[in-house]
């Protein structure tokens, strides 16, 4: 059998993992710098926890987990309204004649069968599980609660460049506060993180209140989901494509005409605010959305990123109610969304905890990795320096055993090291191993070294060699701590 992995998933070797860890370390450090605490939730959730939170298109991408059991057994078939004998007769009749009172497709309708064959699913994102966690642990949590979470999520999407079926998200959320200070804090967190990663970005934002107000202004409040889903596709399908989808969803021609300034206008942030002001008119929710937008524009303090009000940014997730964020790389040919997020006013309400406002963002680590690879932004040392800092090379079994004592002393001093495992390999092969693994130092141990208690120490980068006692060896490695 030829080994393979599922489409939309990837293996990561040591070099890739060191680069990914470089990204994760920067993001985690900033999460904690801004006061967020770590949590983890299970990879799978009850399917009822996840469905209905991401819109119809999102629900289709949830990976369902099949229950264990025999689905042709009498118990399962009785649950869906078929006895085993009835099912057998029906199936045999259908197979021979392709006829029957009920079509096979109706019998095997996945939506009808789903509650009986799947009770769990892999998490689609980290936000809905977080809301479930908050409700279940509300009496142990101090609000406002600031949490971060770094875990994989799964989506049954069509794999393509920058789009995977398994990928990591790095979320930061604060729940239990409706203050816009939290949005400003998140903008600063984004700015600092991308500055340290050296990824040039545009922070795009909008406000879902504006979109809801526009749905009311055009007398289509029940179509808010259809409108936001269509507008969010502007970059992909263009203005004509959005207008076509709006029409297909039953939006009137007059309403579509009213929305055109939203799809056509270009300008700076203040000009866009004025367009929004004209569009929403006296709608109270729309006016509130404009106030929130102006507050963020007037008070954000950026040192690296550029912020842009994108009045077509809609983001299809149903639970957003206020500010919505999206970050895109501002260089290279690969410029997908590498961060998303927004304000949700009552996500916990679906689990029984009302009026718990929150806001959060999610770094797309896999896409950030792809962007940094294309732009060659990883520092040289990230993937070229081994996690092993010193290799003990030896000549025979006795000298190898002596290395065990030396290695133990180095590890007590938090110096990572390893002993070449084979005793039959020549010294040149051992040095070749260190070179291929980018191990910066090699200590050679032979009979003379054991007798004199001084060991040959070589810097693999400069080629410098010297004789050192064990204590001197430890001091030398500590002096080279930056290389370690």
MOTAUR-V362749 format. One record per run of one state. SS is the DSSP state (H for helix, E for strand, C for the rest). FROM is the first residue (numbers start at 0). TO is the last residue. If there is no record, write none. Layout:
BEGIN
SS:FROM:TO
SS:FROM:TO
END
This chain:
BEGIN
C:0:12
H:13:32
C:33:35
E:36:37
C:38:42
E:43:45
H:46:49
C:50:53
H:54:58
C:59:62
E:63:64
C:65:72
H:73:78
C:79:82
H:83:96
C:97:102
H:103:106
C:107:108
H:109:116
C:117:118
E:119:121
C:122:125
H:126:135
C:136:143
E:144:153
C:154:158
E:159:159
C:160:161
E:162:162
C:163:164
E:165:174
C:175:179
H:180:196
C:197:199
E:200:206
H:207:216
C:217:219
H:220:230
C:231:232
H:233:247
C:248:251
H:252:263
C:264:267
H:268:279
C:280:282
H:283:298
C:299:304
E:305:308
C:309:321
E:322:328
C:329:335
E:336:343
C:344:345
H:346:350
C:351:356
E:357:363
H:364:374
C:375:378
H:379:383
C:384:388
E:389:393
C:394:395
H:396:411
C:412:415
E:416:418
C:419:425
H:426:435
C:436:439
E:440:444
C:445:445
H:446:451
C:452:453
E:454:458
C:459:463
E:464:467
C:468:468
H:469:478
C:479:483
END
